[in-house]
């Protein structure tokens, strides 16, 4: 068994927790979207909002892709 395969087994074993993480990221994205209504580009909190938005989008992309791959991998077995 290669190291990559062992790592993928460990990651895919956490597939149930990925659903929770995805739900939290969706809720965070929704709340960030609401805060976009109140924060303008000149405010002091705007850079933090942008950083948070990037982290939520990247996290959602990573975990949704990983969840899709692990589901596909489980169906192939």
ABEGO torsion letter per residue (X at the ends): XBAAAAAAAAAAAAAAAAAAAAAAAAAAAAAAAAAAAABBAABAAAAAAAAAAAAAAAAAAAAAAAAAAAAAAAAAX
